[in-house]
Amino acid sequence: MTGERHRRSWWLEDALEGESPRPALAGEERADICIVGGGYTGLWTALRIKESDPAADVVVVEGDVCGGGASGRNGGFAMTLGHHFLNLREVCGTEEAVRLARASAEAVREIGRVCSEHGIDADYRLDGWLWVATNDAQRGAWESTIAAIEQAGESPFARLDPEEVRRRSGSAAHLEGVFEGVTATMHPAQLARGLARVAEEKGVRIFERSPMVGLEREAQLAVRTPLGRVRAERVVLALNAWAARLRELRNGFVVMGSDVVATPELPEVLERIGWTDGVAISDSRLMVHYYRTTSSGRVIFGKGGSALAFGGRVGVAGTARRRTWVTERLHRTYPELAAHPIDAYWTGPIDRTVDGLPFFTALGRPDLLCGLGYSGNGVGPSVLGGRILASLALGIDDEWSGCGLVRNPPGGLPPEPVRYFGGLLVKRAVARKERAQDEGRPVRKLDALLASLAPSGLVPLD
């Protein structure tokens, strides 16, 4: 495996094939709004700004290429906020939680409409999501979430017969599960590259390979890159895990790694086991396994929470051991794939908040804005993030600028080095707990206690 193959996701390598890079920023530029970050959040924000104010002069500066971060290497799940309803209710109240859950479902559909309207070939498939149990301890992990959302008058989840779960997922490893219909899978890097193209067509200027090396906080803000500078009336920071470099944000989330493997195209194997649509699947552990197929017959299989970065530094590197762990879990879930070698492996950082929800806020002044903290579920919610940040940047008083996710960084994390070394203890306890549950053994009391301190995953923790 080459270094480039290791650094880039298979998605991004595929999307960049035959493309020429956009120019880097060189010299002095001026803009009404400068967006730092060319991933989903930055690009959706740019598009929403131009939608509300076509005359606005918008510049996007991206340190790598658009989609070079989490937007181009995730599992390609566009999910709603429904599975986070308990935390959403805690943060926003029931009425706002319901509104945002509905809006997040509409956001998933909107991605499909945008792809269709603008010719973005992102392999969008609205085939739903299976939330499953792969050991006895995970059975019913969704019940408190479903009860809360049904009490609020919504019913996005359907309980399935265990045999139906196994049939739809193509695996006997799934003991039971529930189904949410409004989830899509897609080619995430093609989506990011397509959004960048559409933004340029609407007049947004995009500079790639232009990392922010300085933020001038004078009367007028300015973003410095290695070869240039953008002076702007307002700056939006859409940096994902890289936001940990900013003092106001580094205690609002932890930087963790997520590892992914991809198989070769195996359509005949998938046909044989019955896994033939674009359904997304996640198990119910904290260090979640998530997986799906592509329309060409690849299996994409990932694991979250496998590495922890000290001080928010984003250099989360992959290892042969982690690749082996993810591959072994893939083969345990789908033994029929074990005879076929892994075609690609990649890893990278995600920004995980204590409550698993994103936040959008101003950093000490109304003209400096940021949004992050998607905690591994950013493809769909970033559509909402773009609406929120666009309204804040344009000074529009509406349901987005005043929504429940406009809040201070959630905090709840200790300072370094306690956060890092304490996080390692918690992460290892979670791994031991989940290994014991997989093997049907009792969980040690100390491991259960330490694991309860982890940031929330699919299943809220006390």
C-alpha positions in Angstrom: 0.0 0.0 0.0 1.5 3.4 -1.0 1.6 6.3 1.4 -0.9 8.2 -0.8 -3.2 5.2 -0.8 -2.9 5.1 2.9 -3.6 8.8 3.3 -6.5 9.2 0.9 -9.8 7.4 1.1 -10.8 5.1 -1.7 -13.7 7.5 -2.2 -11.5 10.6 -2.7 -9.0 8.8 -5.0 -11.9 7.8 -7.1 -13.5 11.3 -7.2 -10.2 13.0 -8.0 -9.3 10.8 -10.9 -8.9 13.0 -14.0 -9.6 16.2 -12.1 -7.2 19.2 -12.1 -6.7 21.0 -8.8 -8.2 24.4 -8.1 -5.6 27.2 -7.7 -4.2 28.1 -4.3 -4.8 31.5 -2.8 -2.0 33.9 -3.8 -2.0 37.5 -2.9 -4.7 39.7 -1.3 -8.4 39.0 -1.7 -11.5 40.7 -0.3 -14.9 39.2 0.3 -18.1 39.8 2.1 -17.8 36.3 3.7 -14.8 34.0 3.9 -15.5 30.4 4.7 -12.6 28.3 6.0 -13.1 24.7 5.1 -14.2 23.1 1.8 -16.1 20.2 3.3 -19.9 19.7 3.6 -20.4 22.4 6.2 -18.5 25.0 4.4 -19.9 24.2 1.0 -23.6 24.0 2.1 -23.0 27.3 4.0 -21.7 28.9 0.8 -24.7 27.6 -1.2 -27.2 28.8 1.3 -25.6 32.3 1.5 -25.8 32.6 -2.3 -29.4 31.3 -2.2 -30.4 34.0 0.3 -28.2 36.8 -1.1 -27.0 36.1 -4.7 -24.9 39.3 -4.7 -22.9 38.3 -1.6 -19.2 37.8 -2.4 -18.2 34.5 -0.9 -14.7 33.0 -0.8 -13.9 29.4 0.4 -10.3 28.5 1.4 -9.6 24.8 1.8 -6.3 23.5 3.2 -6.3 20.4 1.0 -8.9 19.8 -1.7 -12.7 20.1 -1.3 -13.7 16.8 0.4 -10.2 16.2 1.6 -11.3 15.9 5.2 -14.1 13.9 6.8 -16.5 14.8 4.0 -14.5 12.7 1.5 -13.6 9.7 3.7 -16.7 8.9 5.8 -19.0 5.9 5.4 -21.4 7.7 3.1 -24.4 7.5 5.4 -26.8 10.5 5.3 -28.7 10.0 8.5 -31.3 12.0 10.4 -31.0 13.2 14.0 -33.7 10.8 15.1 -31.3 8.3 16.8 -30.0 11.2 18.9 -33.5 12.3 20.0 -32.9 11.9 23.7 -29.8 14.1 23.7 -31.5 16.5 21.2 -34.5 16.8 23.6 -32.1 17.4 26.5 -30.4 20.2 24.7 -33.3 21.8 22.8 -36.5 20.8 24.6 -39.1 18.5 23.1 -40.8 20.8 20.6 -37.5 22.0 19.1 -36.1 18.5 19.1 -39.1 17.3 17.0 -38.7 20.2 14.6 -35.0 19.5 14.1 -35.5 15.8 13.7 -38.1 16.4 11.0 -35.8 19.0 9.4 -32.9 16.5 9.4 -35.1 14.0 7.6 -35.9 16.6 5.0 -32.2 17.3 4.7 -31.5 13.7 3.7 -34.1 14.0 0.9 -32.7 17.3 -0.1 -29.3 15.8 -0.8 -30.9 13.6 -3.3 -32.8 16.5 -5.0 -29.6 18.6 -5.2 -27.7 15.6 -6.8 -30.5 15.1 -9.3 -30.9 18.8 -10.2 -27.2 19.5 -10.6 -26.0 16.3 -12.1 -23.9 15.2 -9.2 -23.1 11.5 -9.7 -22.9 10.5 -6.1 -24.7 7.2 -6.2 -27.5 8.4 -3.9 -29.7 5.6 -2.7 -32.5 6.3 -0.2 -32.8 2.7 1.1 -32.9 3.3 4.9 -30.9 2.3 7.9 -30.8 -0.8 10.1 -29.9 -0.2 13.7 -28.9 -3.7 14.9 -27.8 -5.8 17.8 -24.8 -8.1 17.3 -24.7 -9.5 20.8 -27.2 -10.1 23.6 -26.1 -6.9 25.5 -27.1 -4.8 22.6 -30.6 -6.1 22.3 -33.2 -3.3 22.6 -30.5 -0.6 22.7 -32.9 1.6 20.7 -36.0 1.2 23.0 -35.5 4.4 25.1 -35.0 6.5 22.0 -38.0 5.1 20.2 -40.2 5.5 23.3 -39.2 9.1 23.7 -39.7 10.0 20.0 -43.0 8.2 19.9 -44.2 10.0 23.0 -43.4 13.2 21.1 -45.8 12.1 18.3 -43.2 10.9 15.8 -42.7 7.3 14.5 -39.7 7.2 12.2 -38.6 3.7 13.3 -40.2 0.4 12.5 -39.5 -2.7 14.6 -38.6 -5.7 12.4 -38.8 -9.4 13.0 -35.3 -10.8 13.7 -35.5 -13.0 10.6 -36.3 -9.9 8.5 -33.3 -8.1 9.9 -31.0 -11.0 9.0 -32.6 -11.3 5.5 -32.3 -7.6 4.7 -28.7 -7.3 6.0 -27.4 -10.5 4.6 -25.9 -11.6 7.9 -26.9 -14.1 10.7 -24.7 -12.0 13.0 -27.6 -9.6 13.4 -29.8 -10.8 16.3 -32.5 -8.1 16.1 -33.0 -4.5 14.9 -35.1 -1.6 13.9 -35.4 0.3 10.6 -35.5 4.0 9.8 -36.6 4.6 6.2 -35.1 8.1 5.8 -31.4 7.3 5.5 -29.4 7.4 2.3 -26.1 6.1 1.2 -23.9 7.8 -1.4 -20.4 8.3 -2.7 -19.3 11.0 -0.1 -16.4 12.4 -2.0 -18.4 12.8 -5.2 -21.0 14.7 -3.2 -18.3 17.0 -1.8 -16.7 17.6 -5.2 -20.1 18.1 -6.8 -21.2 20.7 -4.2 -18.0 22.6 -4.9 -18.7 22.7 -8.6 -22.3 23.9 -8.0 -21.0 26.6 -5.6 -18.5 27.8 -8.2 -21.3 27.9 -10.8 -23.2 30.3 -8.4 -20.2 32.6 -8.1 -18.4 31.3 -5.0 -14.6 31.6 -5.4 -12.8 28.5 -4.1 -9.1 28.2 -3.3 -7.7 24.7 -2.6 -4.4 23.8 -1.0 -4.7 27.0 1.0 -4.6 26.1 4.7 -5.4 28.9 7.2 -2.1 29.7 9.0 -3.4 32.7 10.8 -6.6 34.5 11.8 -6.3 38.2 12.2 -8.9 39.5 14.7 -8.6 43.2 14.0 -11.6 45.5 13.4 -11.9 43.6 10.1 -11.2 39.9 10.1 -8.6 38.4 7.8 -7.7 34.8 7.1 -4.0 34.2 6.2 -2.8 31.3 4.1 0.8 30.5 3.1 0.7 32.6 0.0 -2.1 35.1 0.6 -4.8 36.6 2.7 -8.5 37.2 2.6 -10.0 40.2 4.3 -13.7 39.7 5.0 -16.6 41.3 6.8 -17.5 37.9 8.3 -15.6 34.7 8.6 -17.1 31.2 9.0 -14.9 28.5 10.4 -16.0 25.0 9.1 -12.9 23.1 10.2 -14.2 19.9 11.7 -11.5 18.3 13.9 -9.0 21.0 12.9 -11.0 23.5 14.9 -9.1 22.2 18.0 -6.4 24.6 17.1 -8.6 27.5 18.3 -8.4 28.2 22.0 -12.2 28.8 22.3 -13.0 25.4 20.9 -10.4 22.9 22.0 -12.3 21.9 25.1 -15.6 21.5 23.3 -14.9 18.1 21.8 -12.4 15.3 21.5 -10.6 14.3 18.4 -11.0 10.6 17.7 -10.1 8.3 14.8 -12.4 6.3 12.5 -11.0 3.5 10.4 -12.6 2.1 7.2 -11.8 -0.8 4.9 -13.3 -1.5 1.5 -13.5 -4.8 -0.4 -13.2 -5.3 -4.2 -16.4 -5.3 -6.2 -18.2 -8.5 -5.3 -21.7 -8.3 -6.7 -22.1 -12.0 -7.0 -21.3 -12.6 -3.4 -23.7 -9.9 -2.2 -26.4 -11.4 -4.5 -25.8 -14.8 -2.9 -26.2 -13.5 0.7 -29.1 -11.2 -0.2 -27.5 -7.9 0.6 -28.5 -6.2 -2.6 -29.7 -2.6 -1.8 -28.1 0.5 -0.4 -29.3 0.0 3.2 -26.9 1.4 5.8 -26.2 -0.7 8.9 -24.8 0.2 12.4 -24.5 -2.0 15.4 -25.2 -0.7 19.0 -21.8 -0.5 20.6 -20.2 2.8 21.6 -17.2 2.2 19.3 -19.7 1.6 16.5 -19.3 -0.5 13.5 -21.0 0.9 10.4 -21.2 -0.7 6.9 -22.9 -0.5 3.6 -22.5 -1.6 0.0 -21.9 0.4 -3.2 -24.0 0.0 -6.3 -21.0 -1.6 -7.9 -20.8 -4.3 -5.2 -18.1 -3.1 -2.8 -18.6 -3.4 0.9 -17.5 -0.4 3.0 -17.0 -1.3 6.7 -15.8 1.1 9.4 -15.3 1.4 13.1 -15.5 4.6 15.1 -13.5 5.7 18.2 -10.4 3.6 17.5 -7.8 6.3 18.3 -7.6 9.4 20.5 -5.6 12.5 19.7 -3.6 14.4 22.4 -4.6 18.0 22.8 -6.9 17.9 19.8 -4.0 17.3 17.4 -5.4 15.9 14.3 -2.6 13.6 13.2 -4.6 10.4 13.8 -2.6 7.8 11.9 -3.7 4.4 10.8 -2.0 1.3 11.9 -1.7 -2.3 10.6 -3.3 -3.5 13.9 -6.3 -1.3 13.5 -6.8 -2.3 9.9 -6.6 -6.0 11.1 -9.2 -5.3 13.8 -11.7 -3.7 11.3 -11.1 -6.5 8.8 -11.7 -9.2 11.3 -15.0 -7.7 12.4 -16.0 -7.4 8.8 -15.3 -11.1 8.3 -17.0 -12.0 11.5 -20.1 -10.2 10.3 -19.9 -11.5 6.8 -17.9 -14.7 6.7 -18.5 -15.1 2.9 -16.2 -12.1 2.3 -13.2 -13.6 4.2 -11.8 -15.3 1.0 -11.4 -11.9 -0.7 -8.6 -9.5 0.2 -9.2 -6.0 1.4 -8.8 -3.5 -1.5 -8.3 -0.3 0.5 -7.9 1.0 4.1 -8.0 4.6 5.4 -8.4 6.5 8.6 -8.8 10.0 9.8 -10.1 12.3 12.6 -13.6 13.1 13.7 -14.8 15.8 16.1 -16.9 14.2 18.9 -18.8 16.2 21.5 -19.9 14.9 24.8 -23.6 14.7 23.7 -22.9 13.6 20.2 -24.6 16.8 18.7 -23.1 19.6 16.7 -22.9 23.2 17.9 -22.9 26.5 16.0 -21.7 29.7 17.7 -20.0 33.0 17.4 -16.4 33.2 18.8 -16.5 36.4 20.9 -17.8 38.6 18.2 -20.8 38.3 15.8 -18.7 38.4 12.6 -16.6 35.3 13.5 -18.7 32.1 13.4 -18.1 28.4 13.6 -19.9 25.1 13.3 -18.7 21.6 14.2 -19.1 18.6 16.5 -21.1 16.2 14.2 -19.6 13.3 16.0 -19.5 11.0 13.0 -23.0 11.9 11.7 -22.4 14.9 9.6 -23.5 14.1 6.0 -27.2 14.8 6.6 -27.0 17.3 9.5 -24.4 19.4 7.7 -27.3 20.5 5.4 -28.9 22.0 8.4 -25.5 23.4 9.5 -25.2 25.3 6.3 -28.6 26.9 6.8 -27.7 27.8 10.4 -24.4 29.3 9.5 -25.7 31.2 6.5 -28.5 32.8 8.6 -25.9 33.7 11.3 -23.5 35.1 8.7 -26.1 37.2 6.9 -27.7 38.4 10.2 -31.0 36.9 9.4 -33.3 36.4 12.4 -35.1 33.1 11.5 -35.7 29.6 12.7 -32.1 28.6 11.9 -30.2 31.4 13.5 -32.3 30.9 16.6 -32.5 27.1 16.6 -31.6 24.9 19.5 -28.2 23.9 18.1 -27.0 27.5 18.2 -25.2 27.2 21.5 -21.9 27.3 23.3 -19.5 24.4 22.9 -21.0 21.7 25.2 -17.9 21.2 27.3 -17.9 18.6 30.0 -14.4 17.5 29.2 -11.4 17.8 31.5 -8.3 19.8 30.4 -5.2 18.2 29.0 -3.3 16.0 29.9 -6.1 14.6 32.0 -8.4 14.4 29.0 -6.0 12.4 26.9 -4.8 9.9 29.5 -8.2 9.7 31.1 -9.7 9.2 27.7 -7.3 6.3 27.0 -8.4 4.6 30.2 -12.1 5.1 29.2 -11.5 3.9 25.7 -9.7 0.8 26.8 -12.5 0.1 29.3 -15.1 0.4 26.6 -13.1 -2.0 24.4 -12.9 -4.6 27.2 -16.6 -4.2 28.0 -17.6 -4.7 24.4 -15.3 -7.6 24.0 -16.8 -9.3 27.1 -20.3 -8.6 25.7 -19.3 -10.1 22.3 -18.0 -13.2 24.1 -21.0 -13.5 26.5 -18.9 -12.9 29.6 -19.8 -10.6 32.6 -18.4 -7.1 32.3 -16.1 -6.1 35.1 -17.6 -3.4 37.4 -14.6 -1.1 36.9 -14.9 -1.4 33.1 -18.6 -0.6 33.2 -18.0 2.4 35.5 -15.2 3.8 33.3 -17.1 3.1 30.1 -20.0 5.2 31.4 -17.8 8.2 31.3 -17.4 8.1 27.5 -19.0 10.6 25.2 -22.4 9.5 24.0 -22.7 7.2 21.0 -25.8 5.8 19.3 -26.9 4.7 22.8 -27.0 7.5 25.4 -24.9 6.7 28.4 -25.5 7.8 32.0 
